[in-house]
């Protein structure tokens, strides 16, 4: 069913397929991005917590792609969850054509569900990633309440700079609406799937939320994940390249 309190925009429509009595859920947003960190984290949490699909996004602007897992056609942008946890993820890179409408639709829906906290997961490219012994996770809270739980994780505040991409749109929207959310960006390879960075993010989520998700399988299947995700990574990199060249006037003078 199309959710009653959400009018579809011209580009996207959010459809709930399972009605749940949400109890101030934690929301995880993990879309294809640098190193596919958000995607890997989202899929792993869905598998480990055994979260059923409860909804999806529809759009006539989706590319002509059909994704099949275990002999079943998959919705391209999925919503999985239970009463306490909701996870958004995507089987495709997010097109610029639907980006703003998608962010607005999802944030409106999350607000209506009275989410306790929303985590926007992604990677931040680090050219020294291969040599790094310690993978850092940088946090961007949108409210003072969100800031209060950061000391439970092994996190560094992203204190100064400019970031780009769809995760920034989510963070800006939540900031404008004074909604509690935290961006978690892990040091990552730019154009290679990064299960190890994803595992570090999950460890931090465990600490902040009192979860106990075992990352052992994620690390053991690192090479398998890299192989399975290489096509998505290639398409994501092509998509990211379109966002990576802002006009000079769009960048604050102090960062040029």
VOVEXVEX-930721 format. One record per residue (C-alpha): residue number from 1; residue in one letter; y, z, x. Coordinates in nm, 3 decimals, always signed. Each point is the difference from the previous one (the first is absolute). Example, Ala and Ser with C-alpha at 12.3 -4.5 7.8 and 13.67 -1.06 7.14 Angstrom:
2
  seq  type        v        w        u
    1     A   -0.450   +0.780   +1.230
    2     S   +0.344   -0.066   +0.137
***
This chain:
256
  seq  type        v        w        u
    1     X   +0.000   +0.000   +0.000
    2     X   +0.353   -0.062   +0.112
    3     X   +0.161   +0.335   +0.059
    4     X   +0.221   +0.089   -0.301
    5     X   +0.293   +0.140   +0.193
    6     X   +0.032   -0.285   +0.244
    7     X   +0.144   -0.336   -0.098
    8     X   -0.126   -0.280   +0.223
    9     X   +0.254   -0.171   +0.223
   10     X   +0.011   -0.376   +0.022
   11     X   -0.219   +0.007   +0.314
   12     X   -0.257   +0.277   -0.040
   13     X   -0.176   +0.204   -0.265
   14     X   -0.181   +0.331   +0.053
   15     X   -0.311   +0.036   -0.215
   16     X   -0.185   +0.329   -0.048
   17     X   -0.368   -0.055   -0.070
   18     X   -0.107   +0.365   -0.009
   19     X   +0.195   +0.279   -0.168
   20     X   +0.013   +0.326   +0.196
   21     X   +0.172   +0.334   -0.050
   22     X   +0.182   +0.010   +0.331
   23     X   +0.078   +0.344   +0.141
   24     X   +0.294   -0.053   +0.237
   25     X   -0.202   -0.238   +0.216
   26     X   +0.048   -0.081   +0.366
   27     X   +0.066   -0.373   +0.039
   28     X   -0.096   -0.212   +0.302
   29     X   +0.157   -0.345   +0.043
   30     X   -0.179   -0.208   +0.261
   31     X   +0.084   -0.370   +0.004
   32     X   -0.064   -0.256   +0.276
   33     X   +0.247   +0.058   +0.280
   34     X   +0.012   +0.049   +0.376
   35     X   -0.354   +0.062   +0.129
   36     X   -0.122   +0.016   -0.362
   37     X   +0.034   +0.377   +0.035
   38     X   +0.097   +0.049   -0.364
   39     X   -0.282   -0.222   -0.125
   40     X   -0.267   +0.168   +0.212
   41     X   +0.116   +0.350   -0.096
   42     X   +0.011   -0.088   -0.371
   43     X   -0.346   -0.159   -0.008
   44     X   -0.155   +0.284   +0.199
   45     X   +0.145   +0.266   -0.232
   46     X   -0.122   -0.196   -0.304
   47     X   -0.352   -0.014   +0.145
   48     X   -0.015   +0.359   +0.122
   49     X   +0.142   +0.152   -0.320
   50     X   -0.198   -0.247   -0.216
   51     X   +0.308   -0.102   -0.198
   52     X   -0.059   -0.241   -0.288
   53     X   +0.233   -0.288   -0.076
   54     X   +0.239   +0.113   -0.274
   55     X   +0.244   -0.289   -0.007
   56     X   +0.139   -0.305   +0.175
   57     X   +0.302   -0.223   +0.041
   58     X   +0.018   -0.345   -0.157
   59     X   +0.237   -0.281   +0.095
   60     X   +0.020   -0.374   -0.051
   61     X   +0.151   -0.017   +0.347
   62     X   -0.316   +0.114   +0.178
   63     X   -0.137   -0.260   +0.246
   64     X   -0.311   -0.200   -0.098
   65     X   -0.241   +0.246   +0.162
   66     X   -0.322   +0.145   -0.141
   67     X   -0.139   +0.314   +0.166
   68     X   -0.364   +0.097   -0.060
   69     X   -0.169   +0.324   +0.111
   70     X   -0.364   +0.078   -0.078
   71     X   -0.024   -0.306   -0.225
   72     X   +0.297   +0.115   -0.213
   73     X   +0.344   -0.159   -0.030
   74     X   +0.269   +0.246   +0.107
   75     X   +0.351   +0.053   -0.129
   76     X   +0.240   -0.094   +0.276
   77     X   +0.215   +0.314   -0.026
   78     X   -0.204   +0.298   -0.113
   79     X   +0.067   +0.353   -0.118
   80     X   -0.283   +0.247   +0.059
   81     X   +0.003   +0.367   -0.082
   82     X   -0.092   +0.310   -0.193
   83     X   +0.207   +0.278   -0.159
   84     X   +0.119   +0.125   +0.339
   85     X   +0.022   -0.303   +0.233
   86     X   +0.128   -0.355   -0.052
   87     X   -0.032   -0.275   +0.262
   88     X   +0.175   -0.339   -0.003
   89     X   -0.138   -0.273   +0.222
   90     X   -0.008   -0.377   +0.023
   91     X   -0.245   -0.271   +0.101
   92     X   +0.287   -0.233   +0.096
   93     X   +0.329   +0.022   +0.187
   94     X   +0.285   +0.064   -0.240
   95     X   +0.207   -0.311   -0.061
   96     X   +0.377   +0.019   +0.036
   97     X   +0.022   -0.161   -0.345
   98     X   -0.131   +0.313   -0.174
   99     X   +0.097   +0.266   +0.252
  100     X   +0.298   +0.161   -0.174
  101     X   -0.152   -0.019   -0.347
  102     X   -0.326   +0.147   +0.128
  103     X   +0.176   +0.294   +0.167
  104     X   +0.210   +0.070   -0.309
  105     X   -0.301   -0.021   -0.233
  106     X   -0.219   +0.229   +0.211
  107     X   +0.268   +0.263   +0.065
  108     X   +0.089   +0.013   -0.370
  109     X   -0.366   +0.050   -0.090
  110     X   -0.050   +0.271   +0.265
  111     X   +0.306   +0.188   -0.124
  112     X   -0.132   -0.017   -0.357
  113     X   -0.329   +0.157   +0.115
  114     X   +0.190   +0.298   +0.152
  115     X   -0.150   -0.043   +0.345
  116     X   +0.002   +0.307   +0.225
  117     X   +0.064   -0.207   +0.313
  118     X   -0.023   -0.366   +0.098
  119     X   -0.105   -0.109   +0.347
  120     X   +0.091   -0.349   +0.117
  121     X   -0.235   -0.089   +0.284
  122     X   +0.059   -0.259   +0.270
  123     X   +0.002   -0.082   +0.367
  124     X   +0.284   -0.025   +0.246
  125     X   -0.058   -0.252   +0.281
  126     X   -0.028   +0.142   +0.349
  127     X   -0.041   -0.239   +0.291
  128     X   -0.173   +0.275   +0.200
  129     X   -0.254   +0.074   -0.273
  130     X   -0.301   -0.106   +0.212
  131     X   +0.082   +0.251   +0.274
  132     X   +0.090   +0.287   -0.230
  133     X   -0.213   +0.315   +0.020
  134     X   +0.193   +0.165   -0.284
  135     X   +0.088   -0.193   -0.314
  136     X   +0.316   +0.131   -0.163
  137     X   +0.070   +0.008   -0.373
  138     X   +0.366   -0.016   -0.099
  139     X   +0.116   +0.152   -0.328
  140     X   +0.288   -0.107   -0.223
  141     X   +0.055   +0.246   -0.289
  142     X   +0.221   -0.101   -0.292
  143     X   +0.081   +0.353   -0.123
  144     X   +0.038   +0.350   +0.144
  145     X   -0.313   +0.106   -0.190
  146     X   -0.196   -0.278   +0.168
  147     X   +0.129   +0.121   +0.337
  148     X   -0.145   +0.346   -0.060
  149     X   -0.364   -0.109   +0.021
  150     X   +0.040   -0.199   +0.321
  151     X   -0.060   +0.300   +0.226
  152     X   -0.361   +0.005   -0.123
  153     X   -0.075   -0.326   +0.180
  154     X   +0.024   -0.117   +0.359
  155     X   +0.304   -0.212   -0.075
  156     X   +0.323   -0.113   +0.156
  157     X   +0.306   -0.066   -0.210
  158     X   +0.127   -0.355   +0.025
  159     X   +0.346   +0.117   +0.102
  160     X   +0.194   -0.318   +0.071
  161     X   -0.043   -0.375   -0.021
  162     X   -0.065   -0.287   -0.241
  163     X   -0.330   -0.091   -0.163
  164     X   -0.075   -0.302   -0.215
  165     X   -0.259   -0.115   -0.252
  166     X   -0.121   +0.095   -0.345
  167     X   -0.062   +0.366   +0.089
  168     X   +0.374   +0.038   +0.055
  169     X   +0.063   -0.121   -0.356
  170     X   -0.228   +0.272   -0.137
  171     X   +0.169   +0.266   +0.211
  172     X   +0.349   -0.114   -0.096
  173     X   -0.093   -0.007   -0.370
  174     X   -0.146   +0.352   +0.011
  175     X   +0.303   +0.120   +0.198
  176     X   +0.240   -0.144   -0.256
  177     X   -0.194   +0.162   -0.284
  178     X   -0.032   +0.332   +0.188
  179     X   -0.377   -0.019   -0.042
  180     X   -0.226   +0.184   +0.244
  181     X   -0.163   -0.241   +0.243
  182     X   -0.082   -0.030   +0.367
  183     X   -0.039   -0.310   +0.212
  184     X   -0.276   +0.039   +0.260
  185     X   +0.017   -0.264   +0.274
  186     X   -0.253   +0.013   +0.283
  187     X   +0.026   -0.162   +0.342
  188     X   -0.199   -0.319   -0.042
  189     X   -0.089   -0.342   +0.129
  190     X   +0.232   -0.256   -0.155
  191     X   -0.250   -0.274   -0.085
  192     X   -0.344   +0.166   +0.024
  193     X   -0.162   +0.232   -0.256
  194     X   +0.024   +0.355   +0.135
  195     X   -0.266   +0.240   -0.138
  196     X   +0.078   +0.261   +0.267
  197     X   +0.364   +0.027   -0.108
  198     X   -0.118   +0.014   -0.360
  199     X   -0.228   +0.292   +0.086
  200     X   +0.297   +0.192   +0.146
  201     X   +0.192   -0.046   -0.326
  202     X   -0.295   +0.132   -0.201
  203     X   -0.022   +0.304   +0.227
  204     X   +0.365   +0.074   -0.077
  205     X   -0.057   -0.044   -0.373
  206     X   -0.290   +0.245   +0.028
  207     X   +0.229   +0.260   +0.155
  208     X   +0.286   -0.048   -0.244
  209     X   -0.209   -0.020   -0.316
  210     X   -0.290   +0.231   +0.084
  211     X   -0.244   -0.290   -0.018
  212     X   -0.316   -0.022   +0.207
  213     X   -0.058   -0.374   +0.034
  214     X   -0.232   -0.064   +0.295
  215     X   +0.131   -0.280   +0.223
  216     X   -0.324   -0.035   +0.198
  217     X   -0.124   -0.303   -0.196
  218     X   +0.339   -0.167   +0.030
  219     X   -0.007   +0.029   +0.379
  220     X   -0.367   -0.105   +0.022
  221     X   +0.068   -0.313   -0.208
  222     X   +0.316   -0.093   +0.188
  223     X   -0.130   -0.330   +0.135
  224     X   -0.154   -0.095   -0.334
  225     X   +0.332   +0.068   -0.174
  226     X   +0.188   -0.210   +0.255
  227     X   -0.234   -0.295   -0.060
  228     X   +0.001   +0.029   -0.380
  229     X   +0.377   +0.034   -0.015
  230     X   +0.095   -0.275   +0.243
  231     X   +0.079   -0.258   -0.271
  232     X   +0.217   +0.247   -0.192
  233     X   +0.171   +0.095   +0.326
  234     X   +0.076   -0.364   +0.077
  235     X   +0.154   -0.057   -0.344
  236     X   +0.188   +0.328   +0.025
  237     X   +0.143   -0.091   +0.339
  238     X   +0.124   -0.331   -0.142
  239     X   +0.160   +0.191   -0.286
  240     X   +0.158   +0.259   +0.231
  241     X   +0.150   -0.272   +0.217
  242     X   +0.207   -0.111   -0.299
  243     X   +0.152   +0.349   -0.021
  244     X   +0.046   +0.049   +0.371
  245     X   +0.308   -0.217   +0.054
  246     X   +0.289   +0.166   -0.185
  247     X   +0.345   -0.154   +0.027
  248     X   +0.212   +0.170   +0.263
  249     X   +0.250   +0.114   -0.262
  250     X   -0.279   +0.189   -0.178
  251     X   -0.057   +0.228   +0.303
  252     X   +0.242   +0.289   +0.059
  253     X   +0.217   -0.060   +0.305
  254     X   -0.133   +0.306   +0.185
  255     X   -0.356   -0.145   -0.005
  256     X   +0.076   -0.358   +0.110
***
